[in-house]
């Protein structure tokens, strides 16, 4: 049965590209009125900006936070200031939105984490820790904010503009190598994650869950 979201209001934080844009488009295609504020209107790294945005916004039915600005690298080589900035962006950015957003009963909040929370990497320790913290935050908020539902979608490797700065050949080689290892035999596309976000946001019996959409990356050898 097609999802009909006519008459609903949805906020997608981070809708300028990649997963966020695909998610906003998916909600809009289902009939929702979608807010896609840019950082000049809603800076999720700034307390005052977040509070001001929601002070002037009507209640939403669904809120999705997919924005993040993080640097990666091994703990021993990553500057502490960069690590703190990453936590402030991806974790506390979502925390601020969840704290301030006015959401209708029965509505939802969806975070976007990443499968590094379950399958850590020696070169991305911080990202794995932040993703795990986001998933734990969602489980706790699902209890605190009930009957508002709170969930997390955890992507694997997704072909997004994040990799646009790589050399074309190097990027394709990385995708091909990953695809060969995955049971799904391909890397993900933003729409794959958007479909999962739409599912957890609109299914009234899903709360406190983490839905992993990684092509089987968590179980792959």
Short mmCIF file of the C-alpha atoms (twelve columns), coordinates in Angstrom:
data_MODEL
# 
_entry.id   MODEL 
# 
loop_
_atom_site.group_PDB 
_atom_site.id 
_atom_site.type_symbol 
_atom_site.label_atom_id 
_atom_site.label_alt_id 
_atom_site.label_comp_id 
_atom_site.label_asym_id 
_atom_site.label_seq_id 
_atom_site.Cartn_x 
_atom_site.Cartn_y 
_atom_site.Cartn_z 
_atom_site.pdbx_PDB_model_num 
ATOM 1   C CA . UNK A 1   0.000  0.000   0.000   1 
ATOM 2   C CA . UNK A 2   1.496  3.377   -1.005  1 
ATOM 3   C CA . UNK A 3   2.327  5.715   1.871   1 
ATOM 4   C CA . UNK A 4   0.060  8.767   1.923   1 
ATOM 5   C CA . UNK A 5   1.471  11.680  3.927   1 
ATOM 6   C CA . UNK A 6   -0.829 14.399  2.648   1 
ATOM 7   C CA . UNK A 7   -1.472 16.936  5.397   1 
ATOM 8   C CA . UNK A 8   1.704  16.107  7.341   1 
ATOM 9   C CA . UNK A 9   4.676  18.381  8.039   1 
ATOM 10  C CA . UNK A 10  8.198  16.950  7.917   1 
ATOM 11  C CA . UNK A 11  11.537 18.528  8.792   1 
ATOM 12  C CA . UNK A 12  14.689 17.134  7.194   1 
ATOM 13  C CA . UNK A 13  17.901 18.562  8.631   1 
ATOM 14  C CA . UNK A 14  20.709 18.095  6.118   1 
ATOM 15  C CA . UNK A 15  18.579 17.993  2.956   1 
ATOM 16  C CA . UNK A 16  21.066 19.756  0.700   1 
ATOM 17  C CA . UNK A 17  22.498 16.539  -0.723  1 
ATOM 18  C CA . UNK A 18  23.008 12.806  -0.480  1 
ATOM 19  C CA . UNK A 19  20.858 10.922  2.013   1 
ATOM 20  C CA . UNK A 20  19.128 14.053  3.297   1 
ATOM 21  C CA . UNK A 21  18.020 15.191  -0.144  1 
ATOM 22  C CA . UNK A 22  16.796 11.725  -1.102  1 
ATOM 23  C CA . UNK A 23  14.864 11.547  2.175   1 
ATOM 24  C CA . UNK A 24  13.241 14.948  1.693   1 
ATOM 25  C CA . UNK A 25  12.293 13.972  -1.863  1 
ATOM 26  C CA . UNK A 26  10.791 10.673  -0.657  1 
ATOM 27  C CA . UNK A 27  8.610  12.411  1.932   1 
ATOM 28  C CA . UNK A 28  7.530  15.016  -0.624  1 
ATOM 29  C CA . UNK A 29  6.648  12.299  -3.139  1 
ATOM 30  C CA . UNK A 30  4.396  10.756  -0.477  1 
ATOM 31  C CA . UNK A 31  2.538  14.061  -0.168  1 
ATOM 32  C CA . UNK A 32  4.202  15.630  2.888   1 
ATOM 33  C CA . UNK A 33  4.986  19.302  3.250   1 
ATOM 34  C CA . UNK A 34  8.766  19.171  3.713   1 
ATOM 35  C CA . UNK A 35  10.905 21.837  5.387   1 
ATOM 36  C CA . UNK A 36  14.525 21.798  4.191   1 
ATOM 37  C CA . UNK A 37  16.210 24.641  6.106   1 
ATOM 38  C CA . UNK A 38  19.729 25.597  5.137   1 
ATOM 39  C CA . UNK A 39  22.392 26.202  7.734   1 
ATOM 40  C CA . UNK A 40  21.726 29.945  7.623   1 
ATOM 41  C CA . UNK A 41  18.219 29.207  8.953   1 
ATOM 42  C CA . UNK A 42  19.022 26.255  11.221  1 
ATOM 43  C CA . UNK A 43  22.605 25.769  12.389  1 
ATOM 44  C CA . UNK A 44  22.406 22.495  14.291  1 
ATOM 45  C CA . UNK A 45  25.801 23.139  15.909  1 
ATOM 46  C CA . UNK A 46  24.511 26.286  17.636  1 
ATOM 47  C CA . UNK A 47  22.118 26.256  20.610  1 
ATOM 48  C CA . UNK A 48  20.608 29.671  19.919  1 
ATOM 49  C CA . UNK A 49  20.019 28.938  16.234  1 
ATOM 50  C CA . UNK A 50  18.196 25.694  16.993  1 
ATOM 51  C CA . UNK A 51  16.072 27.249  19.736  1 
ATOM 52  C CA . UNK A 52  15.156 30.235  17.552  1 
ATOM 53  C CA . UNK A 53  14.137 28.029  14.621  1 
ATOM 54  C CA . UNK A 54  11.729 25.914  16.651  1 
ATOM 55  C CA . UNK A 55  10.368 28.890  18.576  1 
ATOM 56  C CA . UNK A 56  8.932  30.115  15.274  1 
ATOM 57  C CA . UNK A 57  7.954  26.748  13.764  1 
ATOM 58  C CA . UNK A 58  4.634  24.937  13.948  1 
ATOM 59  C CA . UNK A 59  4.713  21.353  15.280  1 
ATOM 60  C CA . UNK A 60  6.033  18.708  12.908  1 
ATOM 61  C CA . UNK A 61  4.766  15.187  12.317  1 
ATOM 62  C CA . UNK A 62  8.219  13.803  11.549  1 
ATOM 63  C CA . UNK A 63  11.773 15.076  12.036  1 
ATOM 64  C CA . UNK A 64  14.833 13.540  10.369  1 
ATOM 65  C CA . UNK A 65  18.420 14.511  11.211  1 
ATOM 66  C CA . UNK A 66  20.952 13.392  8.616   1 
ATOM 67  C CA . UNK A 67  23.390 16.300  8.772   1 
ATOM 68  C CA . UNK A 68  26.936 15.924  10.092  1 
ATOM 69  C CA . UNK A 69  30.355 17.436  9.615   1 
ATOM 70  C CA . UNK A 70  33.092 15.171  10.918  1 
ATOM 71  C CA . UNK A 71  36.766 14.541  10.300  1 
ATOM 72  C CA . UNK A 72  38.000 10.979  10.310  1 
ATOM 73  C CA . UNK A 73  41.267 9.333   11.262  1 
ATOM 74  C CA . UNK A 74  42.849 7.214   13.988  1 
ATOM 75  C CA . UNK A 75  42.480 8.514   17.538  1 
ATOM 76  C CA . UNK A 76  46.227 8.958   17.911  1 
ATOM 77  C CA . UNK A 77  46.408 11.266  14.886  1 
ATOM 78  C CA . UNK A 78  43.140 13.202  15.175  1 
ATOM 79  C CA . UNK A 79  43.368 16.539  16.961  1 
ATOM 80  C CA . UNK A 80  41.208 16.669  20.078  1 
ATOM 81  C CA . UNK A 81  39.534 19.844  18.812  1 
ATOM 82  C CA . UNK A 82  38.525 18.021  15.628  1 
ATOM 83  C CA . UNK A 83  37.150 15.123  17.658  1 
ATOM 84  C CA . UNK A 84  35.130 17.496  19.824  1 
ATOM 85  C CA . UNK A 85  33.829 19.312  16.734  1 
ATOM 86  C CA . UNK A 86  32.725 15.995  15.229  1 
ATOM 87  C CA . UNK A 87  30.856 15.086  18.410  1 
ATOM 88  C CA . UNK A 88  29.309 18.551  18.538  1 
ATOM 89  C CA . UNK A 89  28.121 18.187  14.959  1 
ATOM 90  C CA . UNK A 90  26.772 14.664  14.571  1 
ATOM 91  C CA . UNK A 91  25.811 13.748  18.146  1 
ATOM 92  C CA . UNK A 92  24.986 17.058  19.785  1 
ATOM 93  C CA . UNK A 93  23.488 18.395  16.570  1 
ATOM 94  C CA . UNK A 94  20.928 15.592  16.718  1 
ATOM 95  C CA . UNK A 95  20.599 16.063  20.487  1 
ATOM 96  C CA . UNK A 96  19.793 19.769  20.064  1 
ATOM 97  C CA . UNK A 97  17.151 19.093  17.431  1 
ATOM 98  C CA . UNK A 98  15.529 16.328  19.495  1 
ATOM 99  C CA . UNK A 99  15.555 18.564  22.579  1 
ATOM 100 C CA . UNK A 100 13.954 21.598  20.943  1 
ATOM 101 C CA . UNK A 101 11.681 20.226  18.219  1 
ATOM 102 C CA . UNK A 102 7.936  20.301  18.807  1 
ATOM 103 C CA . UNK A 103 6.497  17.067  17.426  1 
ATOM 104 C CA . UNK A 104 2.919  15.855  17.376  1 
ATOM 105 C CA . UNK A 105 1.986  12.812  19.466  1 
ATOM 106 C CA . UNK A 106 2.405  9.704   17.346  1 
ATOM 107 C CA . UNK A 107 4.997  11.495  15.234  1 
ATOM 108 C CA . UNK A 108 8.644  10.538  14.977  1 
ATOM 109 C CA . UNK A 109 12.298 11.505  15.192  1 
ATOM 110 C CA . UNK A 110 14.808 9.622   13.057  1 
ATOM 111 C CA . UNK A 111 18.586 9.812   13.434  1 
ATOM 112 C CA . UNK A 112 21.089 8.625   10.819  1 
ATOM 113 C CA . UNK A 113 24.077 6.832   12.338  1 
ATOM 114 C CA . UNK A 114 26.306 4.342   10.457  1 
ATOM 115 C CA . UNK A 115 27.310 0.706   10.596  1 
ATOM 116 C CA . UNK A 116 30.682 1.548   12.172  1 
ATOM 117 C CA . UNK A 117 28.770 1.421   15.457  1 
ATOM 118 C CA . UNK A 118 28.544 -2.346  14.962  1 
ATOM 119 C CA . UNK A 119 31.624 -3.029  12.846  1 
ATOM 120 C CA . UNK A 120 34.399 -0.724  14.073  1 
ATOM 121 C CA . UNK A 121 37.336 0.375   11.963  1 
ATOM 122 C CA . UNK A 122 40.847 1.086   13.225  1 
ATOM 123 C CA . UNK A 123 40.899 4.267   11.131  1 
ATOM 124 C CA . UNK A 124 37.417 5.537   12.093  1 
ATOM 125 C CA . UNK A 125 37.169 4.893   15.824  1 
ATOM 126 C CA . UNK A 126 35.533 8.221   16.599  1 
ATOM 127 C CA . UNK A 127 32.826 7.790   13.944  1 
ATOM 128 C CA . UNK A 128 31.943 4.383   15.355  1 
ATOM 129 C CA . UNK A 129 31.692 5.811   18.863  1 
ATOM 130 C CA . UNK A 130 29.503 8.721   17.750  1 
ATOM 131 C CA . UNK A 131 27.205 6.417   15.803  1 
ATOM 132 C CA . UNK A 132 26.841 4.096   18.799  1 
ATOM 133 C CA . UNK A 133 26.043 7.096   21.009  1 
ATOM 134 C CA . UNK A 134 23.347 8.248   18.571  1 
ATOM 135 C CA . UNK A 135 21.726 4.830   18.601  1 
ATOM 136 C CA . UNK A 136 21.748 4.754   22.401  1 
ATOM 137 C CA . UNK A 137 20.272 8.259   22.468  1 
ATOM 138 C CA . UNK A 138 17.414 7.142   20.240  1 
ATOM 139 C CA . UNK A 139 16.592 4.176   22.461  1 
ATOM 140 C CA . UNK A 140 16.465 6.365   25.565  1 
ATOM 141 C CA . UNK A 141 14.472 9.110   23.874  1 
ATOM 142 C CA . UNK A 142 11.938 6.551   22.653  1 
ATOM 143 C CA . UNK A 143 11.083 6.057   26.326  1 
ATOM 144 C CA . UNK A 144 11.327 9.702   27.364  1 
ATOM 145 C CA . UNK A 145 9.386  11.158  24.420  1 
ATOM 146 C CA . UNK A 146 6.676  8.476   24.070  1 
ATOM 147 C CA . UNK A 147 4.226  8.454   22.319  1 
ATOM 148 C CA . UNK A 148 6.594  10.203  19.913  1 
ATOM 149 C CA . UNK A 149 8.622  7.435   18.277  1 
ATOM 150 C CA . UNK A 150 12.410 7.706   18.020  1 
ATOM 151 C CA . UNK A 151 14.529 5.474   15.785  1 
ATOM 152 C CA . UNK A 152 17.866 5.304   14.010  1 
ATOM 153 C CA . UNK A 153 18.745 4.208   10.487  1 
ATOM 154 C CA . UNK A 154 22.310 2.944   10.153  1 
ATOM 155 C CA . UNK A 155 23.744 3.048   6.595   1 
ATOM 156 C CA . UNK A 156 26.718 1.202   5.210   1 
ATOM 157 C CA . UNK A 157 28.814 2.591   2.350   1 
ATOM 158 C CA . UNK A 158 26.569 4.917   0.342   1 
ATOM 159 C CA . UNK A 159 27.460 6.610   -2.941  1 
ATOM 160 C CA . UNK A 160 26.979 10.238  -1.891  1 
ATOM 161 C CA . UNK A 161 28.729 13.570  -2.637  1 
ATOM 162 C CA . UNK A 162 30.892 12.809  0.420   1 
ATOM 163 C CA . UNK A 163 33.199 10.934  -1.958  1 
ATOM 164 C CA . UNK A 164 33.095 13.502  -4.776  1 
ATOM 165 C CA . UNK A 165 36.531 14.874  -3.900  1 
ATOM 166 C CA . UNK A 166 38.162 11.498  -4.544  1 
ATOM 167 C CA . UNK A 167 39.792 10.748  -7.883  1 
ATOM 168 C CA . UNK A 168 37.166 9.089   -10.102 1 
ATOM 169 C CA . UNK A 169 39.210 5.935   -10.624 1 
ATOM 170 C CA . UNK A 170 40.049 5.612   -6.927  1 
ATOM 171 C CA . UNK A 171 36.431 6.129   -5.932  1 
ATOM 172 C CA . UNK A 172 35.192 3.510   -8.400  1 
ATOM 173 C CA . UNK A 173 37.873 1.056   -7.274  1 
ATOM 174 C CA . UNK A 174 36.759 1.502   -3.660  1 
ATOM 175 C CA . UNK A 175 33.117 0.978   -4.606  1 
ATOM 176 C CA . UNK A 176 33.938 -2.100  -6.689  1 
ATOM 177 C CA . UNK A 177 36.032 -3.626  -3.898  1 
ATOM 178 C CA . UNK A 178 33.278 -2.997  -1.352  1 
ATOM 179 C CA . UNK A 179 30.552 -4.341  -3.652  1 
ATOM 180 C CA . UNK A 180 32.483 -7.575  -4.193  1 
ATOM 181 C CA . UNK A 181 32.657 -8.115  -0.413  1 
ATOM 182 C CA . UNK A 182 29.026 -7.352  0.338   1 
ATOM 183 C CA . UNK A 183 26.295 -9.992  0.140   1 
ATOM 184 C CA . UNK A 184 24.176 -7.432  -1.773  1 
ATOM 185 C CA . UNK A 185 27.025 -7.148  -4.338  1 
ATOM 186 C CA . UNK A 186 26.664 -3.384  -4.675  1 
ATOM 187 C CA . UNK A 187 27.199 -0.221  -2.682  1 
ATOM 188 C CA . UNK A 188 24.199 1.706   -1.424  1 
ATOM 189 C CA . UNK A 189 22.431 4.640   -2.993  1 
ATOM 190 C CA . UNK A 190 20.845 7.528   -1.047  1 
ATOM 191 C CA . UNK A 191 17.367 6.312   -2.004  1 
ATOM 192 C CA . UNK A 192 18.049 2.998   -0.209  1 
ATOM 193 C CA . UNK A 193 18.444 4.866   3.057   1 
ATOM 194 C CA . UNK A 194 15.562 7.230   2.319   1 
ATOM 195 C CA . UNK A 195 13.232 4.238   1.971   1 
ATOM 196 C CA . UNK A 196 14.314 2.937   5.386   1 
ATOM 197 C CA . UNK A 197 13.835 6.357   6.998   1 
ATOM 198 C CA . UNK A 198 10.357 6.622   5.498   1 
ATOM 199 C CA . UNK A 199 9.561  3.168   6.895   1 
ATOM 200 C CA . UNK A 200 10.599 3.860   10.500  1 
ATOM 201 C CA . UNK A 201 8.986  7.300   10.452  1 
ATOM 202 C CA . UNK A 202 5.609  6.074   9.260   1 
ATOM 203 C CA . UNK A 203 5.261  2.629   10.857  1 
ATOM 204 C CA . UNK A 204 3.352  3.252   14.113  1 
ATOM 205 C CA . UNK A 205 4.801  0.152   15.785  1 
ATOM 206 C CA . UNK A 206 8.501  0.970   15.327  1 
ATOM 207 C CA . UNK A 207 10.198 2.820   18.188  1 
ATOM 208 C CA . UNK A 208 13.576 2.544   19.867  1 
ATOM 209 C CA . UNK A 209 14.912 0.567   16.908  1 
ATOM 210 C CA . UNK A 210 18.075 0.745   14.825  1 
ATOM 211 C CA . UNK A 211 17.526 -0.376  11.250  1 
ATOM 212 C CA . UNK A 212 20.787 -1.296  9.542   1 
ATOM 213 C CA . UNK A 213 20.859 -0.800  5.769   1 
ATOM 214 C CA . UNK A 214 24.364 -1.800  4.748   1 
ATOM 215 C CA . UNK A 215 24.089 -4.441  2.028   1 
ATOM 216 C CA . UNK A 216 25.158 -7.034  4.582   1 
ATOM 217 C CA . UNK A 217 28.322 -5.159  5.533   1 
ATOM 218 C CA . UNK A 218 27.974 -5.924  9.231   1 
ATOM 219 C CA . UNK A 219 28.052 -9.683  8.586   1 
ATOM 220 C CA . UNK A 220 30.462 -9.728  5.624   1 
ATOM 221 C CA . UNK A 221 33.914 -11.258 5.949   1 
# 
